[in-house]
Amino acid sequence: MVYRTIQQNGEAELINKKSRFITQLARITSEADAQAFIAQVKKTHYKANHNVPVYLLGDDDHIQRANDDGEPSGTAGVPMLKTLQEMGLHDVCAVTTRYFGGIKLGAGGLIRAYSNSVSNAVNEIGIVERRLQKQVTIAISYAQLGSVQHYLEANALPMIINYAVNVEIETSVPESALENLENDLTNLLSGQLSLTIGDDEFVEIPVTTTKNADS
C-alpha cells in the first residue's frame, strides 16, 4: 500500500485583498479526529468571519466532508476538498479561517482564495509518501559490514546499524521485494548471515510538491 499525506500538522496564511486566509492542516485517522481538530480551530478563531472545514479519509477517500461555513454555496469547502484531492492527499483535515478585510472577492475570487490557501499550506508543510513495508533485521559479522552497506546503498534501501558483539542492520522493503533481498544477501555473503522478518510498518518518504499557490 502506498499513499500520500501531509508531512505533519501545521498552518500557513495568505492575504487576499486585505482578507486573511489561515489554513490549518492535520493528519487524521478517523472522523472523531477530524471533528476534534475542527472544534479546536473554531475555538481558537472564534472571532473569525468563517472557519471552513473539510476532510477526507481512506486511501480511496471513502469519507469526504466539506462545509462552506456561511460562505456562498460551493465557493469554499468544495474548492478546498478538490485541492487536497488534486494533490493526491489522503487522511487529512483542513480548516481555513477567514478574517474579512472589507473587500468582497466575488464567487470566482473566493474559490481561488480558498483553493490557494490549501495548496499554499500543503507546500509549506510538505508531503510524504507512506509505503507499507516489511521490517528486516540482518545479523552479520563486522567483516561483512562493508559489503552489506554497499548493497543497501546501491539499492537505495534505508539502514540503521546497531553495533554489538556482531552487527545488526535494520532495513525495510516492500513485501514484493523481500524474496530478492533474501536471495541477494544470501548469495553475497555465501549464506553467512541471519535474517529476521519483522512486522509491516509504514515508512514515510518526503515528496517534492509540484503545485504552487498563487497569492
Contacts in CASP RR format, 6 or more apart in sequence:
PFRMAT RR
TARGET T0000
AUTHOR 0000-0000-0000
METHOD contacts of the structure
MODEL  1
MVYRTIQQNGEAELINKKSRFITQLARITSEADAQAFIAQVKKTHYKANH
NVPVYLLGDDDHIQRANDDGEPSGTAGVPMLKTLQEMGLHDVCAVTTRYF
GGIKLGAGGLIRAYSNSVSNAVNEIGIVERRLQKQVTIAISYAQLGSVQH
YLEANALPMIINYAVNVEIETSVPESALENLENDLTNLLSGQLSLTIGDD
EFVEIPVTTTKNADS
1 59 0 8 1.000
1 130 0 8 1.000
1 131 0 8 1.000
1 132 0 8 1.000
2 129 0 8 1.000
2 130 0 8 1.000
2 131 0 8 1.000
2 132 0 8 1.000
3 58 0 8 1.000
3 59 0 8 1.000
3 90 0 8 1.000
3 91 0 8 1.000
3 129 0 8 1.000
3 130 0 8 1.000
4 87 0 8 1.000
4 88 0 8 1.000
4 89 0 8 1.000
4 90 0 8 1.000
4 127 0 8 1.000
4 128 0 8 1.000
4 129 0 8 1.000
4 130 0 8 1.000
4 207 0 8 1.000
5 27 0 8 1.000
5 89 0 8 1.000
5 90 0 8 1.000
5 91 0 8 1.000
5 92 0 8 1.000
5 127 0 8 1.000
5 128 0 8 1.000
5 130 0 8 1.000
6 25 0 8 1.000
6 27 0 8 1.000
6 89 0 8 1.000
6 92 0 8 1.000
6 122 0 8 1.000
6 125 0 8 1.000
6 126 0 8 1.000
6 127 0 8 1.000
6 128 0 8 1.000
7 125 0 8 1.000
7 126 0 8 1.000
7 127 0 8 1.000
7 128 0 8 1.000
7 204 0 8 1.000
7 206 0 8 1.000
8 27 0 8 1.000
8 125 0 8 1.000
8 126 0 8 1.000
9 24 0 8 1.000
9 25 0 8 1.000
9 26 0 8 1.000
9 27 0 8 1.000
9 125 0 8 1.000
10 24 0 8 1.000
10 25 0 8 1.000
10 26 0 8 1.000
10 121 0 8 1.000
10 124 0 8 1.000
10 125 0 8 1.000
11 22 0 8 1.000
11 23 0 8 1.000
11 24 0 8 1.000
11 25 0 8 1.000
11 121 0 8 1.000
12 22 0 8 1.000
12 23 0 8 1.000
12 117 0 8 1.000
12 120 0 8 1.000
12 121 0 8 1.000
12 123 0 8 1.000
12 124 0 8 1.000
12 125 0 8 1.000
13 20 0 8 1.000
13 21 0 8 1.000
13 22 0 8 1.000
13 23 0 8 1.000
14 20 0 8 1.000
14 21 0 8 1.000
14 23 0 8 1.000
14 113 0 8 1.000
14 116 0 8 1.000
14 117 0 8 1.000
14 120 0 8 1.000
14 213 0 8 1.000
14 215 0 8 1.000
15 21 0 8 1.000
15 215 0 8 1.000
16 105 0 8 1.000
16 109 0 8 1.000
16 113 0 8 1.000
16 116 0 8 1.000
16 215 0 8 1.000
17 101 0 8 1.000
17 102 0 8 1.000
17 103 0 8 1.000
17 105 0 8 1.000
18 101 0 8 1.000
18 102 0 8 1.000
18 103 0 8 1.000
19 98 0 8 1.000
19 99 0 8 1.000
19 100 0 8 1.000
19 101 0 8 1.000
19 102 0 8 1.000
19 103 0 8 1.000
19 105 0 8 1.000
19 113 0 8 1.000
20 97 0 8 1.000
20 98 0 8 1.000
20 99 0 8 1.000
20 101 0 8 1.000
21 96 0 8 1.000
21 97 0 8 1.000
21 98 0 8 1.000
21 113 0 8 1.000
21 114 0 8 1.000
21 116 0 8 1.000
21 117 0 8 1.000
22 45 0 8 1.000
22 96 0 8 1.000
22 97 0 8 1.000
22 98 0 8 1.000
22 99 0 8 1.000
22 117 0 8 1.000
23 80 0 8 1.000
23 94 0 8 1.000
23 95 0 8 1.000
23 96 0 8 1.000
23 97 0 8 1.000
23 117 0 8 1.000
23 118 0 8 1.000
23 120 0 8 1.000
23 121 0 8 1.000
24 37 0 8 1.000
24 41 0 8 1.000
24 94 0 8 1.000
24 95 0 8 1.000
24 96 0 8 1.000
24 97 0 8 1.000
24 121 0 8 1.000
25 92 0 8 1.000
25 93 0 8 1.000
25 94 0 8 1.000
25 118 0 8 1.000
25 121 0 8 1.000
25 122 0 8 1.000
25 125 0 8 1.000
26 33 0 8 1.000
26 34 0 8 1.000
26 37 0 8 1.000
26 92 0 8 1.000
26 93 0 8 1.000
26 94 0 8 1.000
27 91 0 8 1.000
27 92 0 8 1.000
27 93 0 8 1.000
28 34 0 8 1.000
28 37 0 8 1.000
28 55 0 8 1.000
28 57 0 8 1.000
28 91 0 8 1.000
28 92 0 8 1.000
28 93 0 8 1.000
29 57 0 8 1.000
29 91 0 8 1.000
30 57 0 8 1.000
31 55 0 8 1.000
31 57 0 8 1.000
31 63 0 8 1.000
31 65 0 8 1.000
33 93 0 8 1.000
34 53 0 8 1.000
34 55 0 8 1.000
34 57 0 8 1.000
34 65 0 8 1.000
34 93 0 8 1.000
37 93 0 8 1.000
37 95 0 8 1.000
38 51 0 8 1.000
38 53 0 8 1.000
38 55 0 8 1.000
38 93 0 8 1.000
38 95 0 8 1.000
41 51 0 8 1.000
41 53 0 8 1.000
41 95 0 8 1.000
41 97 0 8 1.000
42 51 0 8 1.000
42 95 0 8 1.000
45 51 0 8 1.000
45 97 0 8 1.000
48 97 0 8 1.000
48 98 0 8 1.000
48 99 0 8 1.000
49 98 0 8 1.000
49 99 0 8 1.000
49 100 0 8 1.000
50 69 0 8 1.000
50 70 0 8 1.000
50 71 0 8 1.000
50 76 0 8 1.000
50 96 0 8 1.000
50 97 0 8 1.000
50 98 0 8 1.000
51 69 0 8 1.000
51 95 0 8 1.000
51 96 0 8 1.000
51 97 0 8 1.000
51 98 0 8 1.000
52 67 0 8 1.000
52 68 0 8 1.000
52 69 0 8 1.000
52 71 0 8 1.000
52 76 0 8 1.000
52 77 0 8 1.000
52 80 0 8 1.000
52 95 0 8 1.000
52 96 0 8 1.000
52 97 0 8 1.000
52 98 0 8 1.000
52 114 0 8 1.000
53 65 0 8 1.000
53 66 0 8 1.000
53 67 0 8 1.000
53 69 0 8 1.000
53 77 0 8 1.000
53 93 0 8 1.000
53 94 0 8 1.000
53 95 0 8 1.000
54 64 0 8 1.000
54 65 0 8 1.000
54 66 0 8 1.000
54 67 0 8 1.000
54 77 0 8 1.000
54 80 0 8 1.000
54 81 0 8 1.000
54 84 0 8 1.000
54 93 0 8 1.000
54 94 0 8 1.000
54 95 0 8 1.000
55 63 0 8 1.000
55 64 0 8 1.000
55 65 0 8 1.000
55 92 0 8 1.000
55 93 0 8 1.000
55 94 0 8 1.000
56 63 0 8 1.000
56 64 0 8 1.000
56 65 0 8 1.000
56 81 0 8 1.000
56 84 0 8 1.000
56 85 0 8 1.000
56 89 0 8 1.000
56 90 0 8 1.000
56 91 0 8 1.000
56 92 0 8 1.000
57 63 0 8 1.000
57 64 0 8 1.000
57 90 0 8 1.000
57 91 0 8 1.000
58 90 0 8 1.000
58 91 0 8 1.000
59 90 0 8 1.000
61 85 0 8 1.000
61 90 0 8 1.000
64 81 0 8 1.000
66 77 0 8 1.000
66 78 0 8 1.000
66 80 0 8 1.000
66 81 0 8 1.000
67 77 0 8 1.000
68 74 0 8 1.000
68 75 0 8 1.000
68 76 0 8 1.000
68 77 0 8 1.000
68 78 0 8 1.000
69 76 0 8 1.000
69 77 0 8 1.000
70 76 0 8 1.000
71 77 0 8 1.000
71 98 0 8 1.000
71 110 0 8 1.000
71 114 0 8 1.000
72 106 0 8 1.000
72 107 0 8 1.000
72 110 0 8 1.000
74 111 0 8 1.000
75 106 0 8 1.000
75 107 0 8 1.000
75 108 0 8 1.000
75 109 0 8 1.000
75 110 0 8 1.000
75 111 0 8 1.000
75 114 0 8 1.000
76 96 0 8 1.000
76 110 0 8 1.000
76 111 0 8 1.000
76 114 0 8 1.000
77 114 0 8 1.000
79 111 0 8 1.000
79 112 0 8 1.000
79 114 0 8 1.000
79 115 0 8 1.000
80 94 0 8 1.000
80 96 0 8 1.000
80 114 0 8 1.000
80 115 0 8 1.000
80 117 0 8 1.000
80 118 0 8 1.000
82 115 0 8 1.000
83 115 0 8 1.000
83 118 0 8 1.000
83 119 0 8 1.000
83 122 0 8 1.000
84 92 0 8 1.000
84 94 0 8 1.000
84 118 0 8 1.000
84 122 0 8 1.000
86 211 0 8 1.000
87 119 0 8 1.000
87 122 0 8 1.000
87 127 0 8 1.000
87 209 0 8 1.000
87 211 0 8 1.000
89 122 0 8 1.000
89 127 0 8 1.000
94 118 0 8 1.000
94 121 0 8 1.000
96 114 0 8 1.000
96 117 0 8 1.000
96 118 0 8 1.000
105 113 0 8 1.000
112 214 0 8 1.000
116 213 0 8 1.000
116 214 0 8 1.000
116 215 0 8 1.000
117 213 0 8 1.000
119 211 0 8 1.000
119 212 0 8 1.000
119 213 0 8 1.000
120 213 0 8 1.000
120 215 0 8 1.000
122 209 0 8 1.000
122 211 0 8 1.000
123 209 0 8 1.000
123 211 0 8 1.000
123 212 0 8 1.000
123 213 0 8 1.000
126 206 0 8 1.000
126 207 0 8 1.000
126 209 0 8 1.000
127 206 0 8 1.000
127 207 0 8 1.000
127 209 0 8 1.000
128 204 0 8 1.000
128 205 0 8 1.000
128 206 0 8 1.000
128 207 0 8 1.000
129 204 0 8 1.000
129 205 0 8 1.000
129 206 0 8 1.000
129 207 0 8 1.000
130 202 0 8 1.000
130 203 0 8 1.000
130 204 0 8 1.000
131 174 0 8 1.000
131 202 0 8 1.000
131 203 0 8 1.000
131 204 0 8 1.000
131 205 0 8 1.000
132 174 0 8 1.000
132 175 0 8 1.000
132 200 0 8 1.000
132 201 0 8 1.000
132 202 0 8 1.000
133 172 0 8 1.000
133 173 0 8 1.000
133 174 0 8 1.000
133 175 0 8 1.000
133 200 0 8 1.000
133 201 0 8 1.000
133 202 0 8 1.000
133 203 0 8 1.000
134 172 0 8 1.000
134 173 0 8 1.000
134 174 0 8 1.000
134 175 0 8 1.000
134 178 0 8 1.000
134 197 0 8 1.000
134 198 0 8 1.000
134 199 0 8 1.000
134 200 0 8 1.000
135 170 0 8 1.000
135 171 0 8 1.000
135 172 0 8 1.000
135 197 0 8 1.000
135 198 0 8 1.000
135 199 0 8 1.000
135 200 0 8 1.000
135 201 0 8 1.000
136 170 0 8 1.000
136 171 0 8 1.000
136 172 0 8 1.000
136 173 0 8 1.000
136 178 0 8 1.000
136 181 0 8 1.000
136 195 0 8 1.000
136 196 0 8 1.000
136 197 0 8 1.000
136 198 0 8 1.000
137 168 0 8 1.000
137 169 0 8 1.000
137 170 0 8 1.000
137 195 0 8 1.000
137 196 0 8 1.000
137 198 0 8 1.000
138 148 0 8 1.000
138 168 0 8 1.000
138 169 0 8 1.000
138 170 0 8 1.000
138 171 0 8 1.000
138 185 0 8 1.000
138 193 0 8 1.000
138 194 0 8 1.000
138 195 0 8 1.000
139 166 0 8 1.000
139 167 0 8 1.000
139 168 0 8 1.000
139 193 0 8 1.000
139 194 0 8 1.000
139 195 0 8 1.000
139 196 0 8 1.000
140 148 0 8 1.000
140 166 0 8 1.000
140 167 0 8 1.000
140 168 0 8 1.000
140 169 0 8 1.000
140 189 0 8 1.000
140 192 0 8 1.000
140 193 0 8 1.000
140 194 0 8 1.000
141 166 0 8 1.000
141 167 0 8 1.000
141 192 0 8 1.000
142 166 0 8 1.000
142 167 0 8 1.000
144 167 0 8 1.000
144 189 0 8 1.000
144 192 0 8 1.000
144 193 0 8 1.000
145 161 0 8 1.000
145 167 0 8 1.000
145 169 0 8 1.000
147 188 0 8 1.000
147 189 0 8 1.000
148 169 0 8 1.000
148 185 0 8 1.000
148 188 0 8 1.000
148 189 0 8 1.000
149 159 0 8 1.000
149 161 0 8 1.000
149 169 0 8 1.000
151 184 0 8 1.000
151 185 0 8 1.000
151 188 0 8 1.000
152 158 0 8 1.000
152 159 0 8 1.000
152 169 0 8 1.000
152 171 0 8 1.000
153 159 0 8 1.000
157 171 0 8 1.000
157 172 0 8 1.000
157 173 0 8 1.000
157 181 0 8 1.000
158 171 0 8 1.000
158 172 0 8 1.000
158 203 0 8 1.000
159 169 0 8 1.000
159 170 0 8 1.000
159 171 0 8 1.000
160 169 0 8 1.000
160 170 0 8 1.000
160 171 0 8 1.000
161 167 0 8 1.000
161 168 0 8 1.000
161 169 0 8 1.000
161 170 0 8 1.000
162 168 0 8 1.000
162 169 0 8 1.000
162 170 0 8 1.000
171 181 0 8 1.000
172 201 0 8 1.000
172 203 0 8 1.000
173 181 0 8 1.000
175 200 0 8 1.000
178 197 0 8 1.000
182 195 0 8 1.000
185 193 0 8 1.000
185 195 0 8 1.000
186 193 0 8 1.000
END
